[in-house]
Amino acid sequence: MNHIGAAYTAFAELDVYHPSDHDEFVHHVHAMGRIVMARAASRGHPERGWIKAPSQSQTR
């Protein structure tokens, strides 16, 4: 999570070339945070089945 925060801090120091730059970057920072937290949850509670293996998620 520290790297994500550092990336945001570095991005915030850049010049703004388009009005949606900030919103788009913030959206992706939050997406990375959700991924990191989901991985932590799945590792901490493997019995919950947070993430299924590819063979389990396919319906054929």
C-alpha positions in Angstrom: 0.0 0.0 0.0 2.9 2.4 0.6 3.9 2.2 -3.1 0.4 3.1 -4.1 0.5 6.1 -1.9 3.9 7.1 -3.2 2.6 6.8 -6.8 -0.3 9.1 -6.0 2.0 11.7 -4.3 4.3 11.7 -7.3 1.4 12.0 -9.7 -0.1 14.9 -7.8 3.1 16.9 -8.3 2.8 16.7 -12.1 1.2 19.3 -14.3 -2.5 18.7 -15.3 -2.9 18.4 -19.0 -6.5 17.2 -19.1 -9.3 17.8 -16.6 -10.0 14.1 -16.2 -6.4 13.1 -15.4 -6.8 13.4 -11.7 -10.2 11.6 -11.5 -8.9 8.8 -13.7 -5.8 8.3 -11.7 -7.7 8.3 -8.4 -10.0 5.7 -9.8 -7.1 3.4 -10.6 -5.4 4.0 -7.3 -8.6 2.9 -5.6 -8.8 -0.2 -7.9 -5.2 -1.1 -6.9 -6.1 -0.7 -3.3 -9.1 -3.0 -3.7 -6.9 -5.7 -5.4 -4.3 -5.5 -2.6 -7.0 -5.8 0.1 -8.8 -8.7 -1.7 -5.5 -10.6 -1.9 -4.9 -10.0 1.8 -8.4 -11.1 2.7 -8.1 -14.3 0.6 -4.7 -15.2 2.1 -5.9 -14.5 5.7 -9.2 -16.5 5.3 -8.6 -19.2 2.6 -11.6 -21.1 3.9 -14.0 -18.4 2.7 -13.2 -19.1 -1.0 -12.7 -15.4 -2.0 -10.9 -16.2 -5.2 -11.7 -19.4 -7.2 -9.2 -21.2 -9.3 -9.9 -20.8 -13.1 -11.0 -24.5 -13.3 -13.7 -23.8 -10.6 -15.1 -20.6 -12.2 -15.7 -22.0 -15.7 -19.1 -23.5 -16.4 -18.8 -26.1 -19.2 
